Amino acid sequence: MNRAKRAGLRAFSGFAALSPQPSALFLQAQPSKPIIVKIIETPAKTELQGLADVLIGSLGLTGVIVLAALLLGLVFASVLFWVRSRGA
């Protein structure tokens, strides 16, 4: 087993020695143009603005459901009123 380890080390070191320029693998080409990043700072929000955003967001879906329920209730009430008035 000792012989196999030494043979493996020799093979690995021989492989590294055979490569013409091992440091050439780590070189990178320089970019042709610089990359400029512009950071735009947004104004800091106050607590009331953050609270307003949360309330509007939470009431969005709830408001749609409530309006749909009111509309369906009005339609159902008008249909019941119309049916009872024709039956009398």
N, C-alpha and C positions, 0 to 999 in steps of 0.2 A: 504494500500500500504506500509506503514511503517513496518507492520508486515512481509510482503513478503520480503522486503529488509533485515530485520534482519534474517529471516529464511534462505535466500540465503547466507548471510555472515556466518551464523553458519554452513551451509552445506559445504561451501568452506573451512572454517577454520577447520572443522572436517575432511574433506578429506585430508588436508595438515597434520593434526595431526595424521591421520591413517597411513601415509606412514612411513615405518620403518626407512629409512635413506634418507631424501630429498637431502642431499648434495651428495649422491652417484650418482645421475644423472649427475653431472658435472665432475666426474672423468674420465680421459682418460688413456688408457694403454700407456706405454712408448714404443717408437719404439725400435726394437731389434738392428738395425744397424743405425748409423748416416748417414744422407744424405749429401753428399759433392757435392757442386756445384762449378764448375770451370768456371770462367768468363774470356773469351778470348777477349782482347781488339784489335779491328782492327785499323790499322793505319788511321789517319785522312786524308780525301781526300782533295786535293786542289780544287780550283775553276775550273781549266781546266779539271781535271778528271771528276768532276761532270757534266760539260758542255759537255764533250765528251760522257758520258753515255746518256745524254738527246738527243744529236744529233743522236747517233747510234740507240737509241730506236725509235725516231720519223721517222728516215729514213728507218727503217726496213720494215714496211708495205708499205710506199710510194714507196720505191725502188722496191718492188715486183710488185706493180701495174704498175710502169713505165716500168719495164722490160717486163711484160706481154703485155703491149700496144705496145712496140717496136717490140716484136716478132710477134704479130698478124698483125701489119702494114707491116712488111717484108713479111710475108706469103701472105697477101692480095695483095701486090704490085707484088710479083712474079707470083701469079695466074693471075692477070690482064695482066701482060706482056706476059705470056704464051698464054692466050686466044687471045690477039690481034695479036700475031705473027702467030698463026695458021689460023686466019681468013683472013689474007692478002694474 
